[in-house]
Amino acid sequence: MLTKRALSGFRPPMLRLQSLHDWLEIHWVVPAYSGGLLLGLTIIFFGAATNTMAGWLYVISGILLALLLVSALLPPRALRGLRVTRAPLRPISVGEVLPLSLTLTNPSSQPRALLQIEDPLPKGLGPLQSTAIAALGPHHSHPWRYEVKATQRGIYQWPEVSLRTAAPVGLFWCRRSVVAPAQVTVYPQVWPLRHCPILEDMSLSTGLRWQQSRLADQATEGLTRALHPYRWGDPTRLIHWRTSARYGELRVRELEQLTADNQVLLALDVQATWQPEDFEAAVSAAATLYVYGLEHRLTVALWMAPTGILQDKHGVLSALAAVMPSNAGASHNGQRPAPRDNRRGQPPLRLPRSPLLWLSPTYAPGLPKGSAWVAWSPTLSASQGVLLPIGGNRPLADQLQSMPTVLGH
């Protein structure tokens, strides 16, 4: 009886032949269909000449063998010295089209013909891309541009491209790798929102501090922070006339002002047990809420246990593109597992002290006062606070624009 270990090391013969084929093509050459057929005829003619001692059979087999040797030696020389350069790649979001541009250069004085370029894109970004070049003159370049549609977030890297040729006879294929590193960041999908009540309610832009800052903008007296020369558009009520008379030019006062406390801290729980589709929705929701906050001039930041607090836009979206849950939730027979304590055996979360917009399938009892919960587990409820349940039966953008539920205190 075969054990599991023996079955895990078993490889079908076809896979072994494919691996041998790839190894020969990368490190040496591999015969094409016509090359394999001609190689078999050469062996047949040589065997017949050995049995019959006929000289013309030796001549035919020798000519065929010489043709095969020349055909095997020329393809590696055709790829030698070729260079590939790649244009920089800009970050994109899921659903957008990624333009890629490569340039193949022939720096030698000999022309090259019948070339094939292959760009092995990483899994999740797209399939293998390839193009053919009929001829490439000496000291000439050939640009290659193509597009792929990003369907999965992530940070993708691949170090090289492949060049293939069977020139000039077409009997043997040769493949060589050329260094052309690439890295592209695919941000999570950002949904357009007309409004977001749960995010707007957490902002204190309509509170007392905002009113005080508005009054400070219209003030004519107060604590002077500095003086600067008059610039076009400065209010004349802030001109310091005594200092202006001393320096012979207008000087304007800069008053200490109170600023609005409209910061919102998003918190994505990566230590919970997530369903894969729920976690992708949560990452997309975090990116959507962050961009929405920036568009509405809120001070938005993101907190995750592995990264801490991030506020820079590129840093936030890059972290969301690369983040993965610590616990991979698994479903059985397509059914959602029952909610359970998913932090058992893990150290407790050290959450920030400021109010959070908590994105998680489970409620954290230690959330600071004033926090809200965007929940991906409708069967659970917090004992108090603001709750916005998220399900899979409606578009995510519509649910983020729904009114949250205020639970009892």
Order of alpha helices (4+ residues) and beta strands (2+ residues): alpha-alpha-beta-alpha-alpha-beta-beta-beta-beta-beta-beta-beta-beta-alpha-alpha-beta-alpha-beta-beta-beta-alpha-beta-beta-alpha-beta-beta-beta-beta-alpha-beta
